[in-house]
Amino acid sequence: MKNRQPYSLKKFMKLYNIVQIMANAWLTYDLIDSGLFSTKLMCPIFDYTYNYIPMRVIIYKLLLFGII
């Protein structure tokens, strides 16, 4: 162990940072596109249909609050 060189994590860290930037950009776009800013966060009126936008809002809230 004394004569070993330390690991180089530069490529891994660059890849990790790019993945984090892409994930945050996707979540931000999804948040803006789904209309979450135009809805109330507390006491919503439940929509029991299978529309695309309310499902995206529910999935985002589950991911955001860490229930999944």
Secondary structure as GFF3:
##gff-version 3
##sequence-region A 1 68
A	DSSP	alpha_helix	10	33	.	.	.	ID=ss1
A	DSSP	three_ten_helix	36	38	.	.	.	ID=ss2
A	DSSP	alpha_helix	52	65	.	.	.	ID=ss3
###
